[in-house]
Amino acid sequence: MALGTVSVPHELRFDAGRICLDLLATTHPEERFDSVEVLCAWIVGAGLVPPGTSLAHADPGWLVGFRELRARVGQLVRGALAAVPRPSYDLALVRVNELARTAPPAPRAVRGEDGVLVRELDGPPECAALLGAIARDAVELLTDPVARAGLRQCEGDNCPIFYVDSSRGRRRRWCSSEVCGNRERVARHRRRVALTRA
């Protein structure tokens, strides 16, 4: 499933390189999934459904499901980077595998107004299908040796964001050069200025 690049409100980010990692980013710097509206914006922005897909049937239960999956994926990702996974790793693995069994929403190609084929879903997406798509993405990330080797945590101060480093030479240090990278450059500059004044 392709990552979405759609700009959405609510300061949501889609720059981690995988949908499951973008889901983890919804807790930083504060809880983003504080309403069904924001969750629906994230679902569209992440590319889980085509723009214009009706999500009017989403309810607060969806928030519970997405938050639970986010916690489980977080445990797996942290475990993948740790020398020895925590005991909760196995429980998280069981739950993510259960969710991954559910088929993701079925896409179909239809002619748009201009005659060009566009993607549409076969019907309104169910919460379980969307969770299944994200769980499958996590399974693919954690079982693919190349993707797993690129898994990193941002080196920015107090930044818990994980991402897949696909840069040349695998030298990416921050979740975002514009966010954490810029903060680090500003802090470095201030330290240099302070040293020259001392």
Secondary structure, 3 states (H helix, E strand, C coil): CCCCCCCCCCCCCCCCCCHHHHHHHHHCCCCCCCCHHHHHHHHHHCCCCCCCCCCCCCCHHHHHHHHHHHHHHHHHHHHHHCCCCCCHHHHHHHHHHHHHCCCCCCEEEEECCCCCEEEEECCCCCHHHHHHHHHHHHHHHHHCHHHHHCEEECCCCCCCCEEECCCHHHCCCCCCHHHHHHHHHHHHHHHHHHHHHC
